[in-house]
Amino acid sequence: MKSYGLLGVAIVAEVIATSLQKASENFTRGWPTVFSIVGYLVAFYFLSGTLKTLPTGIAYAIWSGVGIVLISLVGRFAFGQRLDPPALLGMALIIAGVLVINVFSKSAAH
């Protein structure tokens, strides 16, 4: 379970860093740029920690899938961005894929 905790930190750091990309205004604003870069460094550091026990493909699928969904929620509530039905369906399929990996795959560490 420690790997999933590290993966959770990596996901949160990546979502924060990605959210700050918009605030950095193409890296022209100092502090949002710095915090975005630091966020990505933290994300990759903790993601690499998960690879000691989780297969790379599983860790990356969960990291990117959950990150996509969370950053879409940030986009919706922080920036007023709306997704159309096909995008929402795609998000639901991503969530379903992450659940299938975690519940049924023998490759994922339990």
C-alpha positions in Angstrom: 0.0 0.0 0.0 3.0 2.3 0.5 3.3 2.5 -3.3 -0.2 3.8 -3.7 0.5 6.5 -1.1 3.6 7.6 -3.1 1.5 7.5 -6.3 -1.2 9.6 -4.7 1.4 12.3 -3.8 2.8 12.1 -7.3 -0.7 12.6 -8.8 -1.6 15.5 -6.5 1.7 17.2 -7.3 1.2 16.8 -11.0 -2.3 18.1 -10.9 -1.1 21.2 -8.9 1.8 21.7 -11.3 -0.4 21.4 -14.4 -3.0 23.8 -12.9 -0.2 26.3 -12.4 0.7 26.1 -16.0 -2.3 28.3 -16.8 -1.4 30.8 -14.1 2.2 30.9 -15.4 1.0 32.4 -18.6 3.4 30.6 -20.8 6.2 30.8 -18.2 6.1 34.6 -18.2 5.0 34.9 -14.5 7.7 34.0 -12.0 6.1 32.3 -9.0 3.6 30.2 -10.8 6.4 29.1 -13.1 8.7 28.2 -10.2 5.9 26.3 -8.3 4.9 24.5 -11.5 8.4 23.2 -12.1 8.8 22.2 -8.5 5.5 20.4 -8.6 6.6 18.4 -11.6 9.9 17.5 -9.9 8.0 16.3 -6.8 5.5 14.4 -9.0 8.3 12.6 -10.9 10.3 11.9 -7.7 7.3 10.2 -6.0 6.3 8.4 -9.3 9.8 6.9 -9.4 9.4 5.7 -5.9 6.3 3.7 -6.8 8.3 1.9 -9.5 10.2 -0.1 -6.8 7.0 -2.2 -6.3 4.6 -1.4 -9.1 5.2 -2.3 -12.8 6.0 0.8 -14.8 2.9 0.5 -17.1 0.5 0.0 -14.2 2.0 3.0 -12.2 1.9 5.2 -15.3 -1.6 4.2 -16.3 -3.0 5.0 -12.9 -0.9 8.2 -12.6 -1.9 9.6 -16.0 -5.5 8.3 -15.8 -6.3 9.8 -12.4 -4.4 12.9 -13.3 -6.4 13.5 -16.4 -9.7 13.2 -14.5 -8.5 15.4 -11.7 -7.1 18.1 -13.9 -10.4 18.1 -15.8 -12.2 18.7 -12.6 -9.8 21.6 -11.7 -10.4 23.0 -15.2 -14.1 22.9 -14.6 -14.3 24.4 -11.1 -11.3 26.7 -11.1 -11.3 27.9 -14.7 -14.9 27.4 -15.8 -14.0 25.0 -18.6 -16.7 22.6 -19.7 -16.4 19.2 -21.3 -18.8 17.8 -23.9 -20.5 14.4 -23.6 -17.8 12.5 -25.7 -15.1 13.9 -23.4 -17.1 12.9 -20.3 -17.5 9.4 -21.8 -13.8 9.2 -22.4 -13.2 10.2 -18.7 -15.6 7.5 -17.6 -13.7 4.9 -19.6 -10.4 6.1 -18.1 -11.8 5.7 -14.6 -13.2 2.2 -15.6 -9.7 1.3 -16.9 -8.0 2.3 -13.7 -10.6 0.4 -11.7 -10.2 -2.8 -13.8 -6.4 -2.6 -13.4 -6.7 -2.2 -9.6 -9.4 -4.7 -9.0 -8.7 -7.5 -11.5 -5.0 -7.3 -12.6 -2.5 -9.6 -11.0 0.2 -7.1 -12.2 -0.9 -4.4 -9.8 0.5 -4.7 -6.2 -2.3 -5.3 -3.7 
